[in-house]
Amino acid sequence: MPNHEEIPLPVLTKPLNEIKVAVVTDGGLVPAGNPDNMVVTNSKRFKRYTYGDAVRLDAADYEVRHQGYNNAFVLTDPNRLVPIDGLVKLKEEGKIGEVFHSYYTTAGVMTPMEKGKEFGKGIAEDMKANGVDAVILTST
């Protein structure tokens, strides 16, 4: 078993109604046609996909590149894995400040711990560069 290191919890420095929130998933949600040839196991990279001003993800526009779970519900409604619709609703209600216009994805199944740490560092750097304050992590 891997020896997990202690990672301190981050501290949110502004009220929730002022934060920008992003979504990260290891559930393998990619645009239809898999334009970047993401693999279904043993991922070598993560990708950031922009959905723009959409208030929800449309099933016709997405597919799943992950073979470690039953993805039928995600294929029916990708917002179950990348909950853009719920975050937009929170923004409209004034509970969060902004929803980041992109999400980050990879397939977590059989991906080595060291590769996952590399992904995490790259995603965190990109979010920081884009002013993201908080993240929703979804898994399978």
C-alpha positions in Angstrom: 0.0 0.0 0.0 1.2 3.5 -0.7 2.3 5.7 2.2 0.2 8.8 2.0 1.8 12.0 3.0 0.1 14.6 5.3 -1.2 17.5 3.3 -2.4 20.6 5.2 -6.0 21.7 4.5 -6.1 25.0 2.6 -7.8 28.0 4.2 -10.4 29.9 2.3 -9.5 33.6 2.5 -12.8 35.1 1.3 -16.5 34.6 1.8 -18.2 31.9 -0.3 -20.2 34.4 -2.2 -17.0 35.9 -3.6 -15.1 32.7 -4.6 -14.5 31.3 -8.1 -15.1 27.5 -8.1 -13.7 24.9 -10.5 -14.4 21.2 -11.0 -11.8 18.5 -11.2 -12.8 14.9 -11.9 -11.0 11.5 -12.3 -14.1 10.2 -14.0 -12.8 10.7 -17.6 -15.4 13.1 -19.0 -14.2 14.4 -22.4 -15.8 16.2 -25.3 -17.5 13.9 -27.8 -15.1 12.3 -30.2 -12.3 12.4 -27.6 -10.3 15.0 -29.5 -7.1 14.6 -27.3 -7.2 10.8 -27.4 -7.5 10.4 -23.6 -7.0 6.8 -22.4 -9.4 4.8 -20.3 -6.8 3.5 -17.8 -3.3 4.4 -16.6 -3.6 8.0 -17.6 -0.5 9.9 -18.7 -2.0 13.4 -18.5 -5.0 15.5 -17.5 -6.8 18.0 -19.7 -8.7 21.2 -19.1 -11.9 21.6 -21.2 -13.8 24.8 -21.6 -17.5 24.8 -21.7 -17.8 28.6 -22.0 -21.0 30.2 -20.8 -23.1 27.0 -20.8 -25.3 26.6 -17.7 -25.3 22.8 -18.0 -23.4 20.2 -19.9 -25.3 18.5 -22.7 -25.0 14.7 -23.0 -24.7 14.9 -26.8 -21.4 16.9 -26.4 -19.6 14.5 -24.0 -18.4 11.0 -23.6 -16.5 9.1 -20.9 -12.9 7.8 -21.3 -12.7 5.6 -18.2 -13.4 1.9 -17.8 -13.4 1.5 -14.1 -17.1 2.3 -13.3 -20.6 2.1 -14.8 -20.8 5.4 -16.6 -24.3 5.0 -17.9 -25.7 7.8 -15.6 -22.9 10.2 -16.7 -23.5 9.5 -20.3 -27.2 10.4 -19.7 -26.3 13.5 -17.8 -22.6 14.6 -17.6 -23.6 17.1 -14.9 -23.7 14.1 -12.5 -19.9 14.0 -12.8 -19.1 17.6 -13.6 -21.9 19.5 -11.8 -21.9 22.7 -13.8 -25.6 23.0 -13.5 -25.5 22.9 -9.7 -22.7 25.4 -9.5 -24.4 27.8 -11.9 -27.5 27.6 -9.7 -25.4 28.4 -6.6 -23.9 31.4 -8.5 -27.4 32.6 -9.5 -28.5 32.3 -5.8 -25.5 34.4 -4.8 -24.0 31.6 -2.7 -20.8 31.5 -4.8 -19.2 34.3 -6.8 -18.2 32.7 -10.0 -18.0 29.3 -11.8 -14.7 28.7 -13.7 -15.5 28.3 -17.4 -13.5 25.0 -17.7 -13.2 21.7 -15.9 -10.2 19.4 -15.5 -10.4 15.7 -16.2 -8.4 12.4 -16.3 -9.1 8.7 -15.8 -8.0 7.7 -12.3 -8.2 3.9 -12.8 -4.7 2.3 -12.6 -3.0 5.7 -12.6 0.2 5.5 -10.5 0.3 7.7 -7.3 3.3 9.7 -8.6 1.5 10.5 -11.8 -1.6 11.6 -9.8 0.6 13.9 -7.7 2.0 15.4 -11.0 -1.5 16.0 -12.3 -2.5 17.6 -9.0 0.4 20.0 -9.1 -0.3 20.9 -12.7 -4.0 21.4 -12.1 -3.4 23.5 -9.0 -0.9 25.7 -10.8 -3.4 26.3 -13.7 -6.2 27.1 -11.3 -4.1 29.5 -9.4 -3.1 31.3 -12.6 -6.8 31.5 -13.5 -7.9 33.0 -10.1 -9.7 29.8 -8.9 -10.3 29.9 -5.2 -12.0 26.6 -4.5 -12.5 23.2 -6.2 -15.1 20.5 -6.3 -13.4 17.1 -6.7 -15.6 14.4 -8.2 -14.7 10.8 -8.5 -16.3 7.5 -9.6 
